[in-house]
Amino acid sequence: MKLKDLCVLDVACCTRDLSIVGAARMMRQQHTGDLIVVDDVDGSREPVGIVTDRDIVVEVLALGRDPEQTRVDEIMTTRLVIASSSEDAGAALARMRTHGVRRIPVVDDDAVILGIVTLDDLLKLHAEQAAALLDVITAEQTRESRTRR
């Protein structure tokens, strides 16, 4: 399955200058644990980083930093692992394993953010595929037991 068909298209994004309080509020409003940080140049949103709820806890709250004065670009991860929308889900899973990440922003052919694929998305896909395999086995066993009576 291609990532363009699997990724969450309604990805939560913010810019570098957003305060940590603003980022936390945005995460709460959008029911997400991460924000893709983008540079918004002429309306194109190019991903430049990611900030997670864990980043906020570990890099701001645990260190006693002021979340009103700390900006997203001070704590965001900038070494992004990015995938193309035309990539296969298996390639994304391999990249997650190689780089030890749970989320990968998905970009279109112009490197503009299209969505995000998470480990949860891939787990759901694999669970659905495993269930389909089980259905095949069950159907085959049922067919065989009916024909051999």
GUKOL-734828 format. One record per residue (C-alpha): residue number from 1; chain; y, z, x. Coordinates in steps of 0.25 Angstrom, whole numbers, plus 5000, padded with zeros to 4 digits. Example, Ala and Ser with C-alpha at 12.3 -4.5 7.8 and 13.67 -1.06 7.14 Angstrom:
% GUKOL-734828
+------+-------+------+------+------+
: resi : chain :    y :    z :    x :
+------+-------+------+------+------+
:    1 :     A : 4982 : 5031 : 5049 :
:    2 :     A : 4996 : 5029 : 5055 :
+------+-------+------+------+------+
END
This chain:
% GUKOL-734828
+------+-------+------+------+------+
: resi : chain :    y :    z :    x :
+------+-------+------+------+------+
:    1 :     A : 5000 : 5000 : 5000 :
:    2 :     A : 5014 : 4996 : 5005 :
:    3 :     A : 5024 : 5008 : 5007 :
:    4 :     A : 5034 : 5001 : 4998 :
:    5 :     A : 5024 : 5003 : 4986 :
:    6 :     A : 5021 : 5017 : 4990 :
:    7 :     A : 5034 : 5024 : 4995 :
:    8 :     A : 5043 : 5032 : 4987 :
:    9 :     A : 5055 : 5023 : 4984 :
:   10 :     A : 5064 : 5034 : 4979 :
:   11 :     A : 5066 : 5040 : 4993 :
:   12 :     A : 5076 : 5051 : 4995 :
:   13 :     A : 5086 : 5047 : 5006 :
:   14 :     A : 5099 : 5053 : 5012 :
:   15 :     A : 5109 : 5051 : 5023 :
:   16 :     A : 5110 : 5058 : 5036 :
:   17 :     A : 5122 : 5066 : 5032 :
:   18 :     A : 5116 : 5073 : 5021 :
:   19 :     A : 5116 : 5088 : 5022 :
:   20 :     A : 5103 : 5095 : 5022 :
:   21 :     A : 5107 : 5102 : 5009 :
:   22 :     A : 5109 : 5088 : 5003 :
:   23 :     A : 5096 : 5083 : 5008 :
:   24 :     A : 5088 : 5095 : 5002 :
:   25 :     A : 5095 : 5093 : 4989 :
:   26 :     A : 5092 : 5078 : 4989 :
:   27 :     A : 5077 : 5082 : 4992 :
:   28 :     A : 5077 : 5091 : 4981 :
:   29 :     A : 5083 : 5081 : 4971 :
:   30 :     A : 5074 : 5070 : 4975 :
:   31 :     A : 5062 : 5079 : 4976 :
:   32 :     A : 5058 : 5075 : 4990 :
:   33 :     A : 5056 : 5082 : 5003 :
:   34 :     A : 5063 : 5071 : 5012 :
:   35 :     A : 5075 : 5062 : 5013 :
:   36 :     A : 5075 : 5049 : 5020 :
:   37 :     A : 5088 : 5049 : 5028 :
:   38 :     A : 5095 : 5035 : 5028 :
:   39 :     A : 5107 : 5028 : 5034 :
:   40 :     A : 5113 : 5021 : 5022 :
:   41 :     A : 5120 : 5009 : 5028 :
:   42 :     A : 5125 : 4999 : 5018 :
:   43 :     A : 5116 : 5004 : 5008 :
:   44 :     A : 5103 : 5003 : 5016 :
:   45 :     A : 5096 : 5016 : 5018 :
:   46 :     A : 5089 : 5016 : 5032 :
:   47 :     A : 5081 : 5028 : 5034 :
:   48 :     A : 5085 : 5036 : 5047 :
:   49 :     A : 5078 : 5049 : 5045 :
:   50 :     A : 5071 : 5059 : 5035 :
:   51 :     A : 5073 : 5073 : 5032 :
:   52 :     A : 5063 : 5082 : 5025 :
:   53 :     A : 5063 : 5095 : 5018 :
:   54 :     A : 5056 : 5101 : 5029 :
:   55 :     A : 5067 : 5096 : 5039 :
:   56 :     A : 5077 : 5104 : 5031 :
:   57 :     A : 5069 : 5116 : 5031 :
:   58 :     A : 5065 : 5115 : 5046 :
:   59 :     A : 5078 : 5109 : 5052 :
:   60 :     A : 5088 : 5116 : 5043 :
:   61 :     A : 5084 : 5128 : 5035 :
:   62 :     A : 5075 : 5134 : 5046 :
:   63 :     A : 5085 : 5132 : 5057 :
:   64 :     A : 5096 : 5138 : 5048 :
:   65 :     A : 5105 : 5126 : 5048 :
:   66 :     A : 5115 : 5124 : 5037 :
:   67 :     A : 5109 : 5114 : 5027 :
:   68 :     A : 5123 : 5110 : 5022 :
:   69 :     A : 5128 : 5106 : 5036 :
:   70 :     A : 5115 : 5100 : 5041 :
:   71 :     A : 5113 : 5085 : 5039 :
:   72 :     A : 5101 : 5077 : 5037 :
:   73 :     A : 5102 : 5069 : 5049 :
:   74 :     A : 5102 : 5082 : 5057 :
:   75 :     A : 5087 : 5085 : 5053 :
:   76 :     A : 5081 : 5072 : 5048 :
:   77 :     A : 5070 : 5066 : 5055 :
:   78 :     A : 5075 : 5053 : 5061 :
:   79 :     A : 5062 : 5047 : 5067 :
:   80 :     A : 5057 : 5041 : 5054 :
:   81 :     A : 5044 : 5034 : 5052 :
:   82 :     A : 5048 : 5023 : 5043 :
:   83 :     A : 5039 : 5013 : 5035 :
:   84 :     A : 5041 : 4999 : 5030 :
:   85 :     A : 5039 : 4997 : 5015 :
:   86 :     A : 5029 : 4986 : 5018 :
:   87 :     A : 5020 : 4995 : 5026 :
:   88 :     A : 5007 : 5000 : 5021 :
:   89 :     A : 5004 : 5014 : 5017 :
:   90 :     A : 4994 : 5016 : 5028 :
:   91 :     A : 5003 : 5012 : 5038 :
:   92 :     A : 5013 : 5023 : 5033 :
:   93 :     A : 5002 : 5033 : 5033 :
:   94 :     A : 4999 : 5030 : 5048 :
:   95 :     A : 5013 : 5031 : 5052 :
:   96 :     A : 5014 : 5045 : 5045 :
:   97 :     A : 5002 : 5049 : 5052 :
:   98 :     A : 5007 : 5044 : 5066 :
:   99 :     A : 5021 : 5050 : 5064 :
:  100 :     A : 5018 : 5063 : 5057 :
:  101 :     A : 5027 : 5060 : 5045 :
:  102 :     A : 5025 : 5062 : 5030 :
:  103 :     A : 5036 : 5052 : 5025 :
:  104 :     A : 5040 : 5038 : 5029 :
:  105 :     A : 5052 : 5031 : 5024 :
:  106 :     A : 5049 : 5017 : 5019 :
:  107 :     A : 5059 : 5006 : 5022 :
:  108 :     A : 5061 : 4992 : 5017 :
:  109 :     A : 5062 : 4980 : 5026 :
:  110 :     A : 5077 : 4983 : 5029 :
:  111 :     A : 5073 : 4997 : 5034 :
:  112 :     A : 5080 : 5003 : 5021 :
:  113 :     A : 5073 : 5015 : 5015 :
:  114 :     A : 5064 : 5011 : 5003 :
:  115 :     A : 5056 : 5024 : 5001 :
:  116 :     A : 5047 : 5034 : 5008 :
:  117 :     A : 5032 : 5036 : 5009 :
:  118 :     A : 5026 : 5050 : 5011 :
:  119 :     A : 5013 : 5055 : 5015 :
:  120 :     A : 5011 : 5060 : 5000 :
:  121 :     A : 5013 : 5045 : 4996 :
:  122 :     A : 5002 : 5041 : 5005 :
:  123 :     A : 4993 : 5052 : 5001 :
:  124 :     A : 4995 : 5048 : 4986 :
:  125 :     A : 4991 : 5034 : 4990 :
:  126 :     A : 4979 : 5037 : 4997 :
:  127 :     A : 4974 : 5047 : 4986 :
:  128 :     A : 4976 : 5036 : 4976 :
:  129 :     A : 4968 : 5027 : 4985 :
:  130 :     A : 4957 : 5037 : 4987 :
:  131 :     A : 4956 : 5039 : 4972 :
:  132 :     A : 4955 : 5024 : 4970 :
:  133 :     A : 4943 : 5024 : 4980 :
:  134 :     A : 4937 : 5036 : 4972 :
:  135 :     A : 4938 : 5028 : 4959 :
:  136 :     A : 4931 : 5016 : 4965 :
:  137 :     A : 4919 : 5025 : 4970 :
:  138 :     A : 4919 : 5032 : 4956 :
:  139 :     A : 4919 : 5019 : 4949 :
:  140 :     A : 4908 : 5013 : 4958 :
:  141 :     A : 4899 : 5026 : 4956 :
:  142 :     A : 4901 : 5025 : 4941 :
:  143 :     A : 4898 : 5010 : 4941 :
:  144 :     A : 4885 : 5012 : 4949 :
:  145 :     A : 4880 : 5024 : 4941 :
:  146 :     A : 4882 : 5015 : 4928 :
:  147 :     A : 4875 : 5003 : 4933 :
:  148 :     A : 4863 : 5011 : 4939 :
:  149 :     A : 4859 : 5019 : 4927 :
+------+-------+------+------+------+
END
